[in-house]
Structures are given as C-alpha cells and as structure tokens.
Amino acid sequence: MKYLVLGIMIVIGFICLYQVKYKVERCIHTNTALVSAIKKTDKEIRLLKADWAYLNRPTRLAPLAEKLLGLGPIASTQIQEMS
C-alpha cells in the first residue's frame, strides 16, 4: 500500500512538472515575441523621429512659409512693449 501511494505521488509530480515545463516554454515564446515586437517598434520610432527632424529643418520651412503663407522675418515695427 505504501508503495502504491508513493508511485501515485511520483506520477502526479511528473504530471505537474510537465505542466510547469509547458507553461514556462509558452511564456518564453511569448516573451521572445514581445521583445521582437518592441525592437521593431523602437526601430520605427527612431525612423519617424529622424523623418520629423528632417522635415522640420528651418532651411526647408522658411521658404515654404514665405511662399505658401506669406510669412517673413519679424520687422522691428511689429514689436511693441507691454506695460
């Protein structure tokens, strides 16, 4: 009887160990996928920041502002003191 209970406990232990191993492998797979997605997103963010910096160059925006909006440098007559 004692050996039967011991054998059942060992079998239950192996089943639990297999389930834990399977869950850990699934977590590792999920973690790997998340790390890959984070790296891809980080690369996209860096590319978008570089594009934004390139498009917001003053040497590019000044002619566009003058041509399309009629904006130019501020004249000294446009500045007033506030008291």
C-alpha positions in Angstrom: 0.0 0.0 0.0 2.8 2.3 0.9 4.5 1.8 -2.5 1.2 2.4 -4.3 0.7 5.8 -2.7 4.4 6.7 -3.4 4.0 5.6 -7.0 0.8 7.7 -7.4 2.6 10.7 -5.8 5.5 10.3 -8.2 3.2 10.2 -11.2 1.3 13.3 -10.0 4.6 15.0 -9.5 5.7 14.2 -13.1 2.4 15.4 -14.4 2.7 18.7 -12.5 6.3 19.1 -13.6 5.3 18.6 -17.3 2.6 21.2 -17.0 5.0 23.7 -15.4 7.6 23.0 -18.2 4.9 23.6 -20.9 3.8 26.8 -19.3 7.4 28.1 -19.0 8.0 27.3 -22.6 4.9 29.1 -23.6 5.9 32.1 -21.5 9.4 32.1 -23.1 7.8 32.0 -26.6 5.5 34.9 -25.7 8.4 36.9 -24.2 10.5 36.4 -27.3 7.6 37.6 -29.5 7.2 40.7 -27.3 10.9 41.5 -27.3 10.9 41.2 -31.1 7.8 43.5 -31.4 9.4 46.1 -29.0 12.6 46.1 -31.1 10.6 46.6 -34.3 8.5 49.4 -32.8 11.6 51.1 -31.4 13.2 51.0 -34.8 10.1 52.5 -36.4 10.0 55.3 -33.7 13.6 56.2 -34.4 12.9 56.3 -38.1 9.9 58.5 -37.6 11.9 60.9 -35.3 14.6 61.2 -38.0 11.9 61.9 -40.6 10.4 64.5 -38.4 13.7 66.2 -37.7 14.5 66.2 -41.5 11.1 67.7 -42.4 11.3 70.4 -39.7 14.6 71.9 -40.8 14.4 75.7 -40.7 16.1 75.8 -44.1 13.2 73.9 -45.6 10.4 75.5 -43.7 11.4 79.2 -44.2 10.9 79.2 -48.0 7.6 77.2 -47.6 6.3 79.7 -45.0 7.2 82.6 -47.2 5.8 81.1 -50.4 2.6 79.5 -49.1 1.7 81.6 -46.1 3.3 84.9 -47.0 5.3 84.9 -43.7 8.7 86.5 -43.4 11.0 87.7 -40.7 9.6 89.9 -38.0 10.2 93.6 -38.6 11.2 95.9 -35.7 8.0 97.9 -36.3 5.9 94.8 -35.4 7.3 94.6 -31.9 5.5 96.6 -29.1 6.3 96.9 -25.5 3.7 95.8 -23.0 3.4 97.8 -19.8 
